[in-house]
């Protein structure tokens, strides 16, 4: 049984949250109301700030942090780019060679010494000359998890900064104990938002970043910072805010409310149990991820589509991801096709 059957209405068996999360019905209703207001010309733009701030507070709750540490935007790479731009030329950045390119490209395009190692060697490769370690908490291609506690300890011992992308983790993996200088997370996967929302948490002890994308929404008083000098940015992480895609935030906040109502610990147990039931059905050992990557025949995408099952092929393997709207019946359906 799913954790919120009344909140979702998938057309078939949806096992692709690692690509795009399903929209809860409450989010669809909120976005529809927003669009109807836009059609009628009755939108109160100032009132939408409350949705952005509620989203900011929800993400802060997921991390066990204060909302003043969280910036909002639309894309993860934009925030990763701020971190890359803050580093001195030829700084040493350590990353996983198989990581998602939105984590890698901002560093690879800069004048930096980027060291790429296999994920399993990342923590052991943190040496005293490493300035920053950048990695996804959960790998997009196959769902492997980083030992975040070991990463934080090793980085602290060597004096390295850390940037952790939680796009494939936030929403199902408990993160309140995550220790990192910078945390970035896209909202459209496990956090069930529409594309167009992203979060960026900056530790109070982390070095300040250049506000390269500063606009009116980064102002201390937003609606008093829309014309003319002087520069008057917010004193907290809001100084990194990007002007929001209004409708996206109106639609995302109800989904974040739903996740917090159910509880991430409960979602984590549910998601991993389903993933392990699937692994067990294929004779694979149990794992610790809600994402499962398996070898599959070349026609698997067509076979799954014919059976009404939505999944993805990544890095040449079949990737299935299990979330709160999935049930044991979905596991059975997927196993039936694969077997």
Secondary structure, 3 states (H helix, E strand, C coil): CCCCHHHCCCCCEECECCCCCCCCHHHHHHHHHHHHHHHHCCCCCHHHHHHHHHHHHHHHHHHCCCHHHEEEECCHHHHHHHHHHHCCCCCEEEEECCCCHHHHHHHHCCCCEEEEECHHHCHHHCCCCCCEEEEECECCCCCCECCHHHHHHHHHHHCCEEEEECCCCCCCCCCCCCCCCEEEEECCCCCCCCCCCEEEEECCCCCCCCCCCCCHHHECCHHHCCCCCCCCECCCHHHHCCCCCHHHHHHHHHHHHHHHHHCHHHHHHHHHHHHHHHHHHCCCCCCCCCEEEECCCCCHHHHHHHCCEECEEECCEEEEECCCCCCHHHHHHHHHHHC
